[in-house]
Amino acid sequence: MHVVIAGGHGQIALLLTEILAAEGHSVTGLIRKPEQSEDIVAIGGRPIVLDLERADTEHLAGLLASETGGAVDAVVFAAGAGPGSGAARKETVDRAASVLLADAAEQAGVRRFLQISTMGAGTAPDPSRDEVWAAYLEAKTAAEDDLRARDLEWVILRPGALTNDPPAGTVLLGEPSVGRGEVTRADVAAVIAELLRTPAVSRRVLELRGGDASVKEAVAAFTTRP
């Protein structure tokens, strides 16, 4: 399997790269800064420097179609403007970059698209939160709406509050709403890896937090549901 990850130097993306590379899969990480390359190479991935806020569809589709070293089986949108960024970058990264990747995937013939969203997407922002949070939630919601309208084999994953604790190995994965809760970044990466291994799970919006089911069991449950 060959997977391309947008936002390849993010914490979840690095964990996912390590999982997939250890299994012998090819992983290409799209990164914004050249100095991030060494971290990806060290865990078995292949970096490509590409600023998604400046790239165009044709160039990115060309990378997916040829320069990544063979047929791409899936793309993962793991990019985000990150803490400390303003409302404008929530739009250009969390929404527009996801739309760009989906456009490029369609043009390059890549059918499988996994999007990391956030718990709370699809709902009105809490008025007690600041405008940057509202912009973030609105951008994630718009990115989800765009992806759901496409004829791709997409999965949207909405994790709860992220922690850097060691992986629990057990989760609660369900259609909205599973309720608020925390989940480790390592468990999010493990769920994405399992979704990539399970193409029968498609065109689903799934929420994720800590729970009692193994990652494999949690994902497999959606292969039998209509």
N, C-alpha and C positions, 0 to 999 in steps of 0.2 A: 504494500500500500504506500502511496506517495501522498503526503499531506502538506499543504501550504498553510502556514499560520500567519495571519496579519496581526501585528503587534507582538512579534516573536520574542521580544526581550521582556515582556511582562512576566510577573511571577507565575501565574497560572500557565502561560505559554511555555515557559522554561520547564516547568514540571511535566507538562504534557509532552514536550519534545524528548525529555529524558525517558519517559515511559515508552514512547513509540520507538525511539532509536534503539533502546535496549531489546526490543522485540524484533529488531531487524528491519523496521519500516524506514522509508526515506522521509525526512522532515526538512522542509525549507521554511526558514523564518524570515519574514519581511520586517526589516528594522529601519529606524530613522537615522541612527547614528553609527558611523563606521566603527567606533570604539566598542560597540556592543557585540561585534562579530565573534570575538574570542570566546565569550561565554557560551555562545551557541555551538561553536565548533567543539568546545571542550566536552559537551554532553552528547555529541554525535549528530548534531544538526548541521544544516548548510545555510548560512546567512546570505540574504540579498538586501543591499541598502536601497530603500525606496521610501520616500516621504509620501505617505498616502494623502496628505493635504495638498500636495503639488502634482501628483501623478495624474495621468489621463487614462481613460478606459482602454484605449488601443495599446498603449505601452504595457499596462498591467495584464491585459489579455494575452499579449505576446509572451510575457514571462510565464504565464500559466500554461500556454500552449507549447512552448519550446525550451526556453532558457533554464527551466528548473530541472532539466535532465531527464525528461521522460514524461509519460502521461501522468497527470494529476488526478487522483481519485477523489479528493475532498479538499475543501478549504474551510478554515476555522477563523472566524472573526473574533479576535481576542484583544483588539486595540481599544484604547481609551485615552481620553485627554489627561486623566490622572488628577490626583489631588493638587490643589493650588492653581489649577487652570481656571480661566474665567468662562462665562457663559458662551462666548463666541466659539471657543474651541470645543465645547460640548457639541455644537452644531457641526463643525468641520471635521471632527474625528468620530464622535460616537454615532452620528447619523450619516453624514456625507461619505465618510470613508467606508462604512458598511455598504451603502448604496453603490459606491464605486466598485467594491470587490464583487458584489452580486452582478453588476453589469459585466464586469470582466469575466466572471465565471460563466455566465450565459454565452458570451461571445466566444470563449475558449472551449465550450462544450463540457465544462465541469459541472456535474449534476448535484453532487453532495455538498451541502453548505450548513455548517454549524455556527450559530451565532450566540456569543455569550452576552446576555442582556443583564437585567437586574430585577430583583423582587420589587414589585411596585409599578413596574412598567405596565402600561395599559390602563392606569388609573390616574385621576387628577392629582397633581402634587399637593402635598400637605401645605396649607397656607401659612403654617407657623415656621416652615423652613425657609431658607434664604433663596434668592433668585437664581443662584448658581445651581443649587439642588434641583429647582424647578426646571431649569434649562436642561440639566442632565436627564431627568426623567422624561421630559418631552422629547429629547433627542433619541433616547432608547426606544420610546414608544413609536416614534416615526420610523426608526430603522426596522423595528418589528413589522409594522404595517407594510412597509415596502417589501420585505422579504416574503411575507405571507401571500402577497399578491402575485408572486412569481411562480412559474412552472419549474421549480427546482425541488430536489429532495432535501428539504430544509428541516432543521430542528432548532428551535429557540430554547435556550436554557437560561432560566432566571434563578441564580443562586441567591441565598439570603446573605446576611452579614458575614463578610469574609474574615477568617482568622488565619494566623500562621502557626496554629497548633499542629502537632503531629497528626497524620491521617488517622481517622477513626476506623476507616474501612467499612463503615455502615452509614446509610443515608436514608432520608425520606425523599422520594422522587415522585411527583404527581402532577396532574393537571391543576391549573389554578382553581382554588387557592389552598396551599398546604399550610398556610399560616406562617407567621414570622419566626425566624430562628437563625442560628449561626451555622456555618459550615466551613470546614477548613479548605484552604486553597488546594491542598493536596488531594482532598476528596473530590473537589470540582474537576481537577485534572483527570482523576481516575474515571469519573463518570463520562467526561468527554471522550476519553480513550475508548471506553466500552461502547459508547454510542457510535463511534467511528467503526468499531468492529461489528456493529449490529445494524446493517443497512435497512433491515426490515422496520426499524423505528424511523418513521419519516412523517413530515408535515405535522409535527406536534409542538405545542408550547408547553414546556415542562418547568416546574418550580422545584427547587432543591434546597434542603436543609439537612441538618444532622438527624439521624433516625436509627432504626434497628435492622434494616435490610442490607444485605451485602450489596455492593455496587453491581455485581453481575445479576443478582436476583432483581434488583430494582429496575434495571434496564430491560431485562428479559420480560418483565411483566407487561411491557408495552408492545411486545411482538405479537401478543395474542388478543389485544384489545382492538375493537373496531375503530 
